[in-house]
Amino acid sequence: MPGEAFVVRMREACVGEDAWIRVKRRLRAELGDDVFMSWLARLELDGLVEGSAKLSVPTRFLKSWIEAHYVERILSTFRSESADVSAIAISVRSGMRDAGPGARVTTDAARRVAAAAPKPSAGLSTDAERPVVSAAMPAARPESEISSAPLDGRLTFESFVVGASNRLAQAAAERVSRHDGPGALYNPLYIQAGVGLGKTHLMHAIGNHAKAAGRRVIYLTADRFMYGFVASLKAQTSLAFKERLRGIDLLVIDDVQFIQGRTIQQEFGHTLNALIDAGRQVIVAADRPPTELESLDERVRSRLGGGLVVEIAALDETLRAGILEQRIAAVKATHPGFDIGAPVVEYVARSIATNGRDLEGAVNRLLAHATLSNAAITMETAEIAIRDLVRSREPKRVKIEDIQKLVASRYNVSRSDILSERRTAAVVKPRQIAMYLSQVLTLRSLPEIGRRFGGRDHTTVLHAVRKIEKQIGDDAALSEEVELLKRMLQD
């Protein structure tokens, strides 16, 4: 009966949604947060149709990238969670979703469900009968075109607050931007910094200054570089894409840690080599040093590390106070009555130790409190305004390389011994402990941990983890030793 068919389809949809939640959870655990958030987080399940899981993404670039690199992985994971799935189809979302709770049904799927549903009595209407409202996609630029991302004119060297943690990076960036002699300086210049510490500000400052001096500048994020390259391949204009990049004076690429894919990495490496060999300036920013860009080809990492690598460290309290004072001065230009006393500035600088973006957020909250309540900012007001920004310090990010070095030192072996094929007891035990700690203290997947331990299979890592877990439960001395190693790595 039609009513039964409708119920069956709705039950299948619920089962599919539950399986999809488990699939995404597994993919995130196996691939790691960086890869998952970059490529798979925006995947949505639109429905299951005759054994085919209909997935969608917001852009054509994501669709092409996932189909080229991850579709088999997604399918095998889906099959392990739901035996009903035999194929996957990925489309680009071009319309608005139904507003109902948890509804993720495409127009096609909605029509099929509606067709199976019992017909309403005359004069009544259902959600399935209502027209689907679609949103027009914004006009795309020509696929063969590669253009610079917009530079923010407010981000200049003059507006960059200098302190002990960023002085070297600022000096190198300013000197590179002002260089007008033959060749290039510190090529490539590699700026390493965490989120909100000012690396993007410096990148824009370099681009703005060089552009004002008449130099040909292209500023790209990693996503924009990858999109341009993939689009040029589709449009068969890759030669024009390459020539456009290599005909500039200065290339600025931000968040290079997100560049992935063998072909794109090869082209990125060729572009680096062509520009550097021609004496053109290359500036790159990332959130970690070149040696830790694990997803990048080794030759590209070596080329990036061959120039000047400068790090922007965490902001000290004096620098945070300077950033706050500059931001408050900028706000006063449009809100003359806005004023914050020195004790409040000191309190905010002391309380928010994360990054510059949180400091700017604090000023915005204080401004809102002052303008909405028409009252002066007191210490009590400040505590209320910024309490959501005052967080406990995040745990230290542990790296597999650090684990290997510490364990090797602790057990009087070398790191190369741990990565080698040696199977003596003096090497096997520390190797297994290092693998166990890598699984416990990092977000890396088992296959990735295996690769970082001399290219071993993930089953080897799993065996090591289970063996150390069992020994820790049986041996109190080993348990204490492993706990000590954990504390040393996390302090």
C-alpha positions as CSV (number, residue, x, y, z in Angstrom):
1,M,0.0,0.0,0.0
2,P,1.2,3.6,-0.7
3,G,1.1,4.4,3.0
4,E,3.4,1.4,3.8
5,A,5.8,2.4,1.1
6,F,6.0,5.9,2.5
7,V,6.8,4.5,6.0
8,V,9.5,2.1,4.6
9,R,11.1,5.0,2.7
10,M,11.2,7.2,5.8
11,R,12.6,4.3,7.9
12,E,15.4,3.8,5.3
13,A,16.1,7.5,5.4
14,C,16.5,7.4,9.2
15,V,18.8,4.3,9.0
16,G,20.9,6.0,6.4
17,E,21.2,9.1,8.5
18,D,22.4,7.1,11.5
19,A,24.9,5.2,9.4
20,W,26.1,8.5,7.9
21,I,26.8,10.0,11.3
22,R,28.9,6.9,12.1
23,V,30.7,7.1,8.8
24,K,31.7,10.8,9.4
25,R,32.9,10.0,12.9
26,R,35.1,7.2,11.6
27,L,36.5,9.2,8.7
28,R,37.4,12.0,11.1
29,A,39.2,9.6,13.5
30,E,41.0,7.8,10.7
31,L,42.0,10.8,8.5
32,G,42.6,13.3,11.3
33,D,41.0,16.6,12.1
34,D,43.0,18.6,9.5
35,V,42.1,16.5,6.5
36,F,38.5,16.0,7.6
37,M,37.8,19.7,8.3
38,S,39.5,20.7,5.0
39,W,37.7,18.3,2.7
40,L,34.9,16.2,4.2
41,A,33.2,18.3,6.9
42,R,30.8,19.9,4.4
43,L,29.6,16.6,2.9
44,E,25.9,16.0,3.5
45,L,23.8,12.9,3.0
46,D,20.8,13.8,0.8
47,G,19.3,10.3,0.8
48,L,19.6,6.6,-0.1
49,V,18.1,5.6,-3.5
50,E,18.3,2.0,-4.6
51,G,21.5,1.3,-2.7
52,S,23.2,4.5,-3.8
53,A,24.1,7.1,-1.1
54,K,23.4,10.6,-2.5
55,L,26.0,13.0,-1.1
56,S,26.3,16.7,-1.8
57,V,28.9,19.5,-1.3
58,P,28.7,23.3,-1.7
59,T,31.3,23.7,-4.5
60,R,32.4,22.1,-7.7
61,F,36.0,22.1,-6.5
62,L,35.1,20.1,-3.4
63,K,33.2,17.6,-5.6
64,S,36.1,17.1,-7.9
65,W,38.6,16.8,-5.1
66,I,36.6,14.3,-3.1
67,E,35.9,12.2,-6.2
68,A,39.6,12.2,-7.1
69,H,41.0,11.4,-3.6
70,Y,38.4,10.1,-1.1
71,V,35.4,8.6,-2.8
72,E,36.7,5.0,-2.4
73,R,37.5,5.5,1.2
74,I,34.0,7.0,1.9
75,L,32.3,4.1,0.0
76,S,34.2,1.4,1.9
77,T,33.5,3.0,5.2
78,F,29.8,3.4,4.3
79,R,29.6,-0.3,3.3
80,S,31.0,-1.3,6.7
81,E,28.3,0.7,8.5
82,S,25.4,-0.1,6.2
83,A,25.2,-3.2,4.0
84,D,22.5,-1.6,1.9
85,V,25.0,0.9,0.3
86,S,26.6,-0.3,-2.9
87,A,27.5,3.1,-4.6
88,I,28.1,6.8,-3.9
89,A,27.1,9.7,-6.0
90,I,28.3,13.3,-5.2
91,S,26.5,16.4,-6.4
92,V,26.9,20.1,-5.9
93,R,24.2,21.7,-3.7
94,S,22.4,24.3,-5.7
95,G,19.2,24.8,-3.7
96,M,17.9,25.5,-0.2
97,R,17.2,22.7,2.1
98,D,13.8,21.9,3.5
99,A,13.5,23.8,6.8
100,G,12.1,20.9,8.8
101,P,14.2,19.4,11.7
102,G,16.9,17.1,10.4
103,A,15.6,17.2,6.8
104,R,18.3,16.6,4.2
105,V,16.5,15.4,1.1
106,T,17.3,16.6,-2.4
107,T,14.5,17.6,-4.8
108,D,14.7,14.2,-6.5
109,A,14.5,12.3,-3.3
110,A,11.7,14.5,-2.0
111,R,9.6,13.8,-5.1
112,R,10.1,10.0,-4.7
113,V,9.1,10.1,-1.1
114,A,6.1,12.3,-1.9
115,A,5.0,9.9,-4.7
116,A,5.0,7.1,-2.2
117,A,3.0,9.0,0.4
118,P,-0.8,8.7,0.8
119,K,-2.6,11.4,-1.1
120,P,-4.3,14.0,1.1
121,S,-7.9,14.8,1.1
122,A,-9.2,17.6,-1.2
123,G,-8.5,21.0,0.2
124,L,-5.5,19.9,2.3
125,S,-1.9,20.3,1.5
126,T,1.3,18.7,2.7
127,D,4.9,19.9,2.9
128,A,5.8,17.5,0.1
129,E,3.4,19.2,-2.3
130,R,4.7,22.7,-1.6
131,P,7.1,24.1,-4.2
132,V,10.8,23.7,-3.5
133,V,12.4,27.2,-3.3
134,S,15.8,27.3,-5.0
135,A,18.6,29.8,-4.6
136,A,20.6,31.0,-7.6
137,M,24.3,30.3,-7.4
138,P,26.5,33.3,-7.6
139,A,28.2,33.8,-11.0
140,A,31.5,32.1,-11.1
141,R,34.6,33.7,-12.6
142,P,36.1,32.1,-15.7
143,E,37.7,28.8,-14.8
144,S,40.9,29.6,-16.7
145,E,41.5,32.8,-14.8
146,I,43.8,33.0,-11.8
147,S,43.7,36.3,-9.9
148,S,45.0,37.5,-6.6
149,A,42.8,37.3,-3.6
150,P,41.8,40.8,-2.3
151,L,44.3,42.5,0.0
152,D,43.0,44.2,3.1
153,G,44.2,47.8,2.9
154,R,44.0,48.1,6.7
155,L,46.6,45.5,7.2
156,T,49.9,47.4,6.8
157,F,53.2,47.5,8.6
158,E,52.2,50.7,10.3
159,S,49.2,48.9,11.9
160,F,51.2,45.9,12.9
161,V,52.1,46.0,16.6
162,V,55.7,44.8,17.2
163,G,56.9,42.9,20.2
164,A,59.5,40.4,21.3
165,S,57.6,37.4,19.8
166,N,57.2,38.8,16.3
167,R,60.1,41.3,15.9
168,L,62.2,39.1,13.6
169,A,59.3,38.1,11.4
170,Q,58.2,41.7,11.0
171,A,61.7,42.9,10.2
172,A,62.2,40.2,7.6
173,A,58.8,40.8,6.0
174,E,59.3,44.6,5.8
175,R,62.8,44.2,4.3
176,V,61.5,41.8,1.7
177,S,58.6,44.1,0.7
178,R,61.0,47.1,0.3
179,H,63.7,45.2,-1.6
180,D,64.1,46.7,-5.1
181,G,67.5,45.4,-6.0
182,P,68.3,42.4,-8.3
183,G,67.2,39.0,-7.2
184,A,65.2,38.2,-4.1
185,L,65.9,38.2,-0.3
186,Y,65.5,35.2,1.9
187,N,63.9,33.2,-0.8
188,P,61.5,31.8,0.1
189,L,60.6,33.7,3.2
190,Y,58.6,31.2,5.4
191,I,56.5,32.6,8.2
192,Q,55.3,30.1,10.9
193,A,52.7,31.1,13.4
194,G,49.6,29.7,15.1
195,V,46.1,31.0,14.7
196,G,45.6,34.7,15.4
197,L,49.3,35.6,16.0
198,G,49.6,37.9,13.0
199,K,51.0,35.9,10.1
200,T,48.1,36.8,7.8
201,H,48.5,40.5,8.8
202,L,52.1,40.4,7.7
203,M,51.2,38.7,4.4
204,H,48.7,41.4,3.5
205,A,51.2,44.1,4.6
206,I,53.9,42.7,2.3
207,G,51.4,42.5,-0.6
208,N,50.0,46.0,0.0
209,H,53.5,47.6,0.2
210,A,54.9,45.7,-2.9
211,K,51.8,46.5,-4.9
212,A,52.0,50.2,-4.0
213,A,55.6,50.2,-5.3
214,G,54.4,48.9,-8.7
215,R,55.4,45.3,-8.3
216,R,53.3,42.5,-9.8
217,V,51.9,40.7,-6.8
218,I,49.6,37.6,-6.4
219,Y,48.3,36.8,-2.9
220,L,46.6,33.4,-2.7
221,T,45.3,31.1,0.1
222,A,46.0,27.4,-0.3
223,D,42.4,26.8,-1.3
224,R,42.5,29.4,-4.0
225,F,45.7,28.0,-5.5
226,M,44.2,24.5,-5.6
227,Y,40.9,25.7,-7.1
228,G,42.7,27.7,-9.8
229,F,44.9,24.7,-10.7
230,V,42.1,22.2,-10.8
231,A,39.9,24.6,-12.8
232,S,42.7,25.2,-15.3
233,L,43.0,21.5,-15.8
234,K,39.3,21.1,-16.5
235,A,39.3,24.1,-18.9
236,Q,42.5,22.8,-20.5
237,T,44.2,26.1,-19.8
238,S,46.9,24.8,-17.3
239,L,49.7,26.3,-19.4
240,A,48.1,29.8,-19.1
241,F,47.7,29.2,-15.4
242,K,51.4,28.4,-15.0
243,E,52.5,31.3,-17.1
244,R,50.4,33.7,-15.2
245,L,51.9,32.6,-11.9
246,R,55.4,32.5,-13.1
247,G,55.2,36.0,-14.7
248,I,54.9,37.9,-11.4
249,D,57.4,39.6,-9.2
250,L,56.1,38.4,-5.8
251,L,54.0,35.3,-4.9
252,V,52.4,35.2,-1.4
253,I,50.7,32.0,-0.3
254,D,48.9,31.7,3.0
255,D,48.0,28.5,4.9
256,V,50.2,26.3,2.8
257,Q,49.6,23.4,5.2
258,F,46.3,22.8,3.4
259,I,47.8,22.1,-0.1
260,Q,47.1,18.4,-0.8
261,G,47.1,16.0,-3.7
262,R,50.1,14.7,-5.6
263,T,49.5,16.5,-8.8
264,I,48.8,19.9,-7.1
265,Q,51.8,19.5,-4.9
266,Q,54.0,18.8,-8.0
267,E,52.7,21.9,-9.7
268,F,53.3,23.9,-6.5
269,G,56.8,22.6,-6.3
270,H,57.5,23.4,-10.0
271,T,56.1,27.0,-9.5
272,L,58.3,27.4,-6.4
273,N,61.4,26.3,-8.3
274,A,60.6,28.4,-11.4
275,L,60.1,31.6,-9.4
276,I,63.0,31.1,-7.1
277,D,65.4,30.2,-9.9
278,A,64.2,33.3,-11.8
279,G,65.0,35.5,-8.8
280,R,61.3,36.2,-8.0
281,Q,60.3,36.5,-4.4
282,V,58.2,33.8,-2.8
283,I,56.6,34.3,0.7
284,V,54.8,31.4,2.4
285,A,52.9,31.2,5.7
286,A,51.8,28.1,7.6
287,D,50.9,27.1,11.2
288,R,53.9,24.7,11.6
289,P,57.6,24.5,10.3
290,P,58.3,23.0,6.9
291,T,59.6,19.8,8.4
292,E,56.2,19.1,9.9
293,L,54.1,19.6,6.8
294,E,53.5,15.9,6.6
295,S,51.0,16.0,3.8
296,L,53.5,17.8,1.5
297,D,56.0,16.1,-0.8
298,E,59.5,15.9,0.7
299,R,61.0,17.9,-2.1
300,V,58.6,20.7,-1.5
301,R,59.3,20.7,2.2
302,S,63.0,20.8,1.5
303,R,62.6,23.8,-0.9
304,L,60.5,25.7,1.7
305,G,63.0,25.1,4.4
306,G,65.9,26.2,2.2
307,G,65.0,29.9,2.7
308,L,64.5,31.9,5.9
309,V,62.1,30.4,8.4
310,V,60.9,32.8,11.0
311,E,58.4,32.0,13.8
312,I,55.9,34.3,15.5
313,A,55.7,32.9,19.0
314,A,52.8,33.4,21.5
315,L,52.0,37.0,22.3
316,D,53.4,38.1,25.7
317,E,51.4,40.3,28.0
318,T,53.1,43.5,26.9
319,L,52.4,42.8,23.3
320,R,48.8,41.9,24.1
321,A,48.4,45.2,25.9
322,G,49.8,47.1,22.9
323,I,47.4,45.4,20.5
324,L,44.5,46.3,22.8
325,E,45.6,50.0,23.0
326,Q,45.9,50.2,19.2
327,R,42.4,48.6,18.7
328,I,40.9,50.9,21.3
329,A,42.4,54.0,19.6
330,A,40.9,52.8,16.3
331,V,37.5,52.4,17.9
332,K,37.7,55.9,19.4
333,A,37.9,57.4,15.9
334,T,34.3,56.4,15.3
335,H,33.1,56.4,19.0
336,P,34.7,59.4,20.7
337,G,33.0,58.7,24.0
338,F,34.5,55.2,24.2
339,D,37.2,55.0,26.9
340,I,38.8,52.1,28.8
341,G,41.0,52.8,31.8
342,A,44.5,51.3,32.2
343,P,43.5,48.8,34.9
344,V,40.9,47.3,32.6
345,V,43.4,47.1,29.7
346,E,45.8,45.3,32.0
347,Y,43.1,42.9,33.2
348,V,42.1,42.0,29.6
349,A,45.7,41.6,28.4
350,R,46.4,39.4,31.4
351,S,43.2,37.3,31.1
352,I,43.2,36.6,27.3
353,A,46.4,34.8,26.5
354,T,45.3,33.1,23.3
355,N,45.6,35.3,20.2
356,G,45.0,38.7,18.6
357,R,41.6,37.8,17.3
358,D,40.3,37.1,20.8
359,L,41.7,40.5,21.9
360,E,39.8,42.2,19.1
361,G,36.7,40.3,20.1
362,A,37.2,41.6,23.7
363,V,37.3,45.2,22.5
364,N,34.1,44.7,20.5
365,R,32.3,43.3,23.5
366,L,33.4,46.2,25.7
367,L,32.3,48.6,23.0
368,A,28.9,46.9,22.9
369,H,28.5,47.1,26.7
370,A,29.5,50.7,26.7
371,T,27.1,51.8,23.9
372,L,24.1,49.7,24.9
373,S,24.2,50.6,28.6
374,N,25.5,54.1,28.3
375,A,27.8,53.4,31.2
376,A,31.5,53.6,31.8
377,I,33.5,50.3,31.5
378,T,34.5,49.2,35.0
379,M,36.4,46.1,36.0
380,E,33.2,44.3,36.9
381,T,31.7,45.2,33.5
382,A,34.9,43.9,31.8
383,E,34.7,40.6,33.6
384,I,31.2,40.1,32.4
385,A,31.9,41.2,28.9
386,I,34.8,38.9,28.2
387,R,34.1,35.9,30.3
388,D,33.4,33.7,27.3
389,L,36.9,34.6,25.9
390,V,38.7,33.7,29.1
391,R,39.6,30.1,28.6
392,S,41.9,27.7,30.3
393,R,45.1,27.2,28.4
394,E,44.8,24.6,25.7
395,P,46.8,21.4,26.2
396,K,50.1,21.4,24.4
397,R,50.0,19.9,20.9
398,V,52.2,16.7,21.0
399,K,54.1,15.8,17.8
400,I,55.1,12.3,16.8
401,E,58.7,13.4,16.3
402,D,58.9,14.7,19.9
403,I,57.5,11.4,21.2
404,Q,60.1,9.4,19.2
405,K,63.0,11.7,20.4
406,L,61.9,11.5,24.1
407,V,61.4,7.7,24.1
408,A,64.7,7.2,22.3
409,S,66.5,9.3,24.8
410,R,64.8,7.6,27.7
411,Y,65.8,4.1,26.6
412,N,69.3,5.0,25.3
413,V,68.6,4.2,21.6
414,S,68.6,6.6,18.7
415,R,65.5,7.8,16.8
416,S,66.9,6.1,13.7
417,D,66.9,2.8,15.6
418,I,63.2,3.3,16.4
419,L,62.4,3.9,12.7
420,S,64.7,1.1,11.5
421,E,63.8,-2.6,10.8
422,R,65.9,-3.8,13.8
423,R,64.0,-6.3,15.9
424,T,66.2,-6.6,19.0
425,A,64.5,-6.4,22.4
426,A,66.4,-3.1,23.2
427,V,64.7,-1.4,20.2
428,V,61.3,-3.2,19.9
429,K,60.1,-2.2,23.3
430,P,60.8,1.6,23.0
431,R,59.4,1.5,19.5
432,Q,56.1,0.0,20.7
433,I,55.9,2.5,23.6
434,A,56.4,5.3,21.1
435,M,53.7,4.0,18.9
436,Y,51.4,3.6,21.9
437,L,52.0,7.2,23.0
438,S,51.5,8.5,19.4
439,Q,48.1,6.8,19.3
440,V,47.1,8.1,22.8
441,L,48.5,11.7,22.6
442,T,47.9,12.7,19.0
443,L,45.0,12.7,16.6
444,R,46.9,10.8,13.9
445,S,45.3,7.7,12.4
446,L,46.9,4.3,12.7
447,P,48.1,4.2,9.0
448,E,49.6,7.7,9.4
449,I,51.4,6.7,12.6
450,G,52.7,3.6,10.8
451,R,54.1,5.8,8.0
452,R,55.9,8.0,10.5
453,F,57.5,4.9,12.0
454,G,59.5,3.9,8.9
455,G,56.5,3.1,6.7
456,R,55.0,0.4,8.8
457,D,51.6,-1.1,8.3
458,H,48.7,0.1,10.5
459,T,48.3,-3.5,11.8
460,T,51.8,-3.3,13.3
461,V,50.9,-0.1,15.1
462,L,47.6,-1.7,16.4
463,H,49.6,-4.7,17.7
464,A,52.0,-2.4,19.5
465,V,49.2,-0.4,21.1
466,R,47.4,-3.5,22.3
467,K,50.6,-5.1,23.7
468,I,51.6,-2.0,25.6
469,E,48.0,-1.5,26.9
470,K,48.1,-5.1,28.3
471,Q,51.6,-4.7,29.8
472,I,50.6,-1.5,31.5
473,G,47.7,-3.3,33.2
474,D,50.1,-6.1,34.3
475,D,53.2,-4.1,35.2
476,A,53.0,-1.2,37.7
477,A,56.5,-0.1,37.0
478,L,55.9,0.2,33.2
479,S,52.6,2.0,33.9
480,E,54.4,4.6,36.0
481,E,57.1,4.9,33.3
482,V,54.6,5.5,30.6
483,E,52.7,8.1,32.7
484,L,55.9,9.9,33.3
485,L,56.6,10.1,29.6
486,K,53.1,11.4,29.0
487,R,53.6,14.2,31.6
488,M,57.0,15.1,30.1
489,L,55.5,15.4,26.6
490,Q,52.4,17.4,27.8
491,D,54.3,19.9,30.0
